Amino acid sequence: MKRFAWLLLVGMPLWAHAEIYKWTDQYGRVHYGDQAPPQGAQKEDPQKSDNPIQVMEGDNGPTGKVDRRRLTRALEKENRQRDKQRAAKAKREAQRERNCGNARQRLRMYQNAGRIFRTDANGQRHYYTDAQRADALEAAQQQVDKWCN
């Protein structure tokens, strides 16, 4: 009986050890949990991540369970950062689409126009020479290449 109690006492810290799993699913969402990730999930080491979650057994009670509030806060912070990145990427992509549309429109206008001119501050038209027109067409094509490819 004393040996059993001794083994039980020695083995208790092993049972109380909390294992934290961090994984990314196929949709790019990050998950935290105390169970192993499902098949096909990209497993990550939470201790080696940018924002590691530290589990302090003394703060988590005698069972050593993970503080779920701490995990929730870390997950929410990570989700906010990812949402900001997605919003910034969407904003850049929308600006790129607008620039592409403007560049294509300008190129079509230069290609279809018989003569190209600019208007000065006095309202006078100044027509492009053939060399200026060729330069304008080349510049418009470069803008299309820059924004649309």
N, C-alpha and C positions, 0 to 999 in steps of 0.2 A: 504494500500500500504506500509506503514511504517512497519507493522508487517511482511509482506511478505519479505521485504528487510532484516529485522532483522533475520528472520528464515533462509534466504538464507546465510547471513553472519555467523550465528552461525553454520550452517550445512556444510559450505565449507571445514573446516579441515577434516571432516569425508569423504568427497568425494576424498580429496587429499591424503588420507592415502593409501600407496602402500602395497599390500599384496604380499609376496614372497612365492612361493611354491617350494619345493624341493622333488623329488621323484625318485625312482629307478624302471626301467621297468623290464620286465621278462628276459631280456638279461643281467641285471646287470649294465646297463648304467644309470648314474645319470643325471637328467634333472632339470633345473631351469626355472621358468616362473612366469608370473603374473596371470595365470589362474589355476584353480584347476586341480589336476592330473586326468587322465582318470581312469575308473573303473579297479580294479585289480592291480593298481600300489601301491607300498609300499611308503606311504607318510612319509616324514621326516620333522622335524622342523629345518629350516636353522639356527635358533638362537642357537640351541643346538648341531650343528654339530662340527666337529673338526676345520673347517675353516669357521666360520660364516661370512655371508655377511652382512655388516651393511649398511643400507640405511639411508642417511642423506637427509632429505627433502629439506634443504636449498641449497644443491649442485645440486639438481635434477630439479630445476625450479619450477614454481608455481603449476604445476600439480602433483608433487610428483612422477613422473614416475621413475621406477628403472633405474639406470645407466646400460645400457646393456653392456657397455664395461667392467664394473666391474664384471658382471655376466659371461661374456665370458672368462675373465682372470681366474676367479675362476674355471670355468668348464674345461678350458684347463689345469690348474694346476692339478686338480683332475684326469683328463684323463692321463696326463703324469705320475703321481704317480701310477695309476692303470696299465699302460703299463709297467712301470719298475717292478712292482710286478709280472706281468704275465711273463715277460721275465726271471726274476730270477727263478720263479717257473718252467718254461719250461727248463731252464738250469739245475736245480737240477734234474728234471725228466729225462732228457737225460743222465745225469751222472749216475743216478740210473739204467737206462736201460742198459748202458754199463757195469756197475759193475755186474748186474744180469747176463748178457750174459757171462762175463768172469768167474764168479763163477760157473755157470752151466757147462761151457766148462771144467773147471778144475775138477769138480766133475765127469763128464763123463770120462775124461781122467784117473783119479785115479781108477774109477770103472772098466774100460775096460783094463787097463794095467796089464800085468802079473806081472811085477816087476816095482817098482818105484825107481828112483835113482836121485841123485843130482850130479852136476859136480862141482868140486872145482876149485880154481884158476889155478891149474896146468893141468887141463883137465882130471883129474882122476874121474872116476865114483865111487860113494859111494851108494850102494844099501840099501834101507830101510829094516829094520827088520819087522816082522809081526806086532809088537807093534807100530812101527813108521808109518807103512802103515795105521793101524787102526786110529791112531791119525790124520794123514793127511786126511783120508776120513771124519772123524768127523769134522775137521776144515773146510773142503770144504763144507760139508753139512750146517754148521753154517753160512758160508758166503752166501750160496744160500738162507737160511731162512732170513738172514738179508736184502739182497738186492732185493729179488724177492717177498716177502710177504708184 
